[in-house]
């Protein structure tokens, strides 16, 4: 698709707007290398400096990834996740968002996951069971990320991915509490079984049970040691 030349005064903003439209529309897919600078300069009618200003702004917004010496690639179709990743919400708000999103992602995964998705969830669960205390929070987040990917819901998935660093923090805090059960099956073994059975309701209920079982451990736990 040929982009129209820009004739307005705020060239950097206009160039960014045109490029953003290609990304948000899906015409430039996630992972795709966008046209090289000379081609974009020609299509948009802007200088190299103006184009680079636009590309940098979109990289900061999380839509593009500039790889020095290789080109510029589409990183995401939404700026929602990036905004959440830069925010520092209270843990209670993170867990509240998780309680809304996570069961729905599990239910969607039960309806949409293919064999490769299920294999990735199973592998993540096995890694989680084998993880020691130092790796457990990361492995737990990786399991939930695999379930989210299997839901094939790009917007919900991106929001959840932005929450994952905060989720790992909450699990680190829970691990510090005496009596915390690292191998609690609810939301983990059970949700995988529900996904394999294509039972969306059971997947949602299992994910919700896990949240109820772990929420108080994370909220009231002390800060993890440095």
C-alpha positions in Angstrom: 0.0 0.0 0.0 1.3 3.5 -0.9 1.2 6.0 1.9 0.0 9.6 1.0 2.6 12.4 1.1 2.2 14.7 4.1 1.5 18.4 3.6 0.7 19.6 7.1 3.1 21.5 9.4 3.6 19.0 12.2 5.4 16.5 10.0 6.8 14.3 12.8 3.3 13.8 14.4 1.7 13.3 11.0 4.3 10.7 9.9 3.8 8.8 13.2 0.0 8.9 12.7 0.3 7.5 9.2 2.6 4.7 10.3 0.5 4.0 13.4 -2.6 3.5 11.2 -0.8 0.8 9.2 0.1 -1.0 12.3 -3.3 -0.7 14.1 -5.1 -1.8 10.9 -3.1 -5.0 10.7 -1.8 -4.2 7.3 1.6 -4.3 8.9 1.5 -7.4 11.0 3.2 -8.0 14.3 6.7 -9.3 13.6 6.8 -7.8 10.1 9.7 -5.7 9.0 8.3 -2.3 7.8 9.5 -0.6 4.6 13.0 0.8 4.7 13.7 4.4 5.5 14.2 5.6 1.9 10.9 4.1 0.8 9.0 5.6 3.8 10.6 9.0 3.2 9.5 8.9 -0.4 5.9 7.8 0.4 5.4 10.3 3.2 7.3 13.1 1.7 9.4 13.8 4.8 13.1 14.1 5.6 15.2 11.3 7.3 15.2 13.3 10.5 11.5 13.7 10.6 10.9 10.0 9.8 13.3 8.9 12.5 11.6 11.2 15.0 8.3 9.5 14.1 9.8 6.0 14.4 11.3 6.7 17.8 8.0 8.0 19.1 6.3 4.8 18.0 9.1 2.7 19.5 8.5 4.4 22.8 4.8 3.7 22.5 5.6 0.0 22.1 4.3 -0.4 18.6 7.6 -0.6 16.8 11.1 -2.1 17.6 14.1 -0.5 15.9 16.9 -3.0 15.5 20.1 -1.2 14.7 21.6 -2.4 11.4 18.6 -4.7 10.7 15.5 -2.5 10.3 12.3 -1.6 12.1 9.8 -4.3 13.1 6.2 -4.2 14.3 6.2 -5.1 18.0 2.5 -4.7 18.9 -0.8 -3.6 17.5 -1.9 -1.8 20.6 -0.4 0.8 23.0 -2.5 -0.4 25.9 0.0 -2.9 27.1 2.9 -0.5 27.0 0.9 2.1 29.0 0.3 -0.6 31.7 3.9 -1.7 31.7 5.1 1.8 32.5 2.5 2.3 35.2 3.2 1.3 38.8 -0.3 0.3 40.1 -0.8 -0.9 43.7 -0.7 -4.7 44.1 -4.4 -4.8 45.1 -5.3 -3.2 41.7 -3.1 -5.7 39.8 -4.8 -8.6 41.5 -8.2 -7.1 40.9 -7.4 -6.9 37.2 -6.0 -10.4 37.2 -9.2 -11.7 38.8 -11.2 -10.3 35.9 -8.9 -11.2 33.0 -7.3 -14.6 34.0 -10.4 -16.8 34.2 -11.7 -15.4 30.9 -8.4 -16.2 29.2 -8.5 -19.7 30.6 -12.0 -20.2 29.3 -11.1 -18.9 25.8 -8.0 -21.1 25.8 -10.3 -24.1 26.4 -12.3 -23.1 23.3 -9.5 -22.1 21.0 -6.2 -23.8 22.0 -4.7 -26.0 19.3 -2.4 -29.0 19.9 0.7 -26.8 19.9 -0.8 -24.4 22.4 -1.6 -27.3 24.8 1.9 -28.7 24.4 3.3 -25.3 25.4 1.0 -25.1 28.4 2.0 -28.6 29.5 5.7 -27.9 29.1 5.3 -24.6 31.1 3.5 -26.5 33.9 6.2 -29.2 34.0 8.9 -26.5 34.3 6.9 -24.8 37.0 6.7 -28.1 39.0 10.4 -28.6 38.7 11.4 -25.0 39.6 13.1 -24.2 42.8 12.2 -21.1 44.9 14.5 -18.9 42.9 12.8 -19.7 39.6 9.3 -20.5 40.8 7.7 -17.1 40.3 9.1 -16.8 36.8 7.9 -20.3 35.9 4.5 -19.5 37.4 4.2 -16.4 35.2 5.4 -18.4 32.2 2.6 -20.9 32.7 0.0 -18.2 32.9 1.5 -16.5 29.8 1.1 -19.8 27.9 -2.5 -20.0 28.8 -3.1 -16.4 27.8 -1.4 -17.1 24.4 -3.6 -20.1 23.9 -6.7 -17.9 24.2 -5.9 -16.2 20.9 -7.3 -12.9 22.1 -4.7 -10.3 21.1 -6.0 -7.3 23.1 -6.8 -9.2 26.3 -3.5 -11.1 25.9 -1.5 -7.9 25.5 -3.1 -6.4 28.6 -2.3 -9.6 30.6 1.3 -9.6 29.3 1.7 -6.1 30.7 0.5 -7.4 34.1 3.0 -10.3 34.2 5.9 -8.4 35.8 3.5 -7.3 38.6 2.2 -10.9 38.8 5.7 -12.2 39.3 6.3 -9.6 42.1 3.1 -10.8 43.9 4.3 -14.4 43.7 7.7 -13.5 45.0 5.9 -12.0 48.0 3.7 -15.0 48.5 6.7 -17.3 48.5 8.0 -15.5 51.6 5.1 -16.6 53.7 5.2 -19.8 55.8 2.6 -22.3 54.6 2.4 -21.1 51.0 1.7 -24.2 48.8 3.8 -23.9 45.7 2.2 -27.0 44.2 -1.4 -26.0 44.7 -3.1 -27.7 41.7 -6.0 -25.3 41.4 -5.6 -23.1 38.4 -2.6 -25.1 37.1 -3.0 -28.9 36.8 -6.8 -28.4 36.8 -6.9 -25.7 34.2 -4.7 -27.7 31.9 -7.0 -30.7 32.2 -10.0 -28.4 31.5 -8.4 -27.0 28.4 -7.6 -30.5 27.2 -11.3 -31.4 27.7 -12.4 -28.2 26.0 -14.4 -27.4 29.1 -14.4 -23.6 29.2 -16.5 -23.3 32.3 -14.3 -25.6 34.3 -11.2 -23.8 33.1 -12.7 -20.5 34.3 -13.7 -22.0 37.7 -10.2 -23.5 38.2 -8.4 -20.3 37.4 -10.7 -18.4 39.7 -10.1 -21.0 42.5 -6.4 -20.5 42.2 -6.8 -16.7 42.5 -8.9 -17.1 45.6 -6.3 -19.5 47.1 -3.3 -17.3 46.5 -4.6 -13.7 46.7 -4.4 -13.3 50.5 -0.8 -14.8 50.5 0.3 -12.1 48.0 -1.5 -9.1 49.5 -0.4 -9.5 53.1 3.0 -10.9 52.4 6.2 -9.0 53.3 8.4 -7.5 50.6 10.8 -10.1 49.2 14.4 -9.8 50.3 16.8 -7.9 48.0 
